[in-house]
Amino acid sequence: MKVWKIKTKVFLSTVLTVPTLLFAKAVCATSAIVDAPTGGVLPVLEPEKVFEGLIFNSILILGGVATLVIIYGGYWILTHGDNNTEIEKGKKIITYAVVGIIVIALAATIVKFALEVIK
């Protein structure tokens, strides 16, 4: 039982760390940074370009996480096929993930609209 807890902690820390590192890499590799003038070592960016890059990349990561949660819900249903309460739990997981994707899409639309109004 103790080994299972350690493996779970290692797995969860990996699952949380890898997207964070990919997010940082994606923010640094946006086209806004490539075209920006440099002021010494680091490029000089306008705050709006940094904000747009953060929002865009966070939406991509959240969409990926929601897709993984849908896959997890399907896996849950497949592995607990004989227990109706567990099947309902898997259906709830998938339903909440789909609602999350809808919320992410609406948030992206609202943020894009707000950025257009600000400009």
Secondary structure, 3 states (H helix, E strand, C coil): CHHHHHHHHHHHHHHHHHHHHHHHHHHHCCHHHHHCCECCCCECCCHHHHHHHHHHHHHHHHHHHHHHHHHHHHHHHHHCCCCHHHHHHHHHHHHHHHHHHHHHHHHHHHHHHHHHHHC
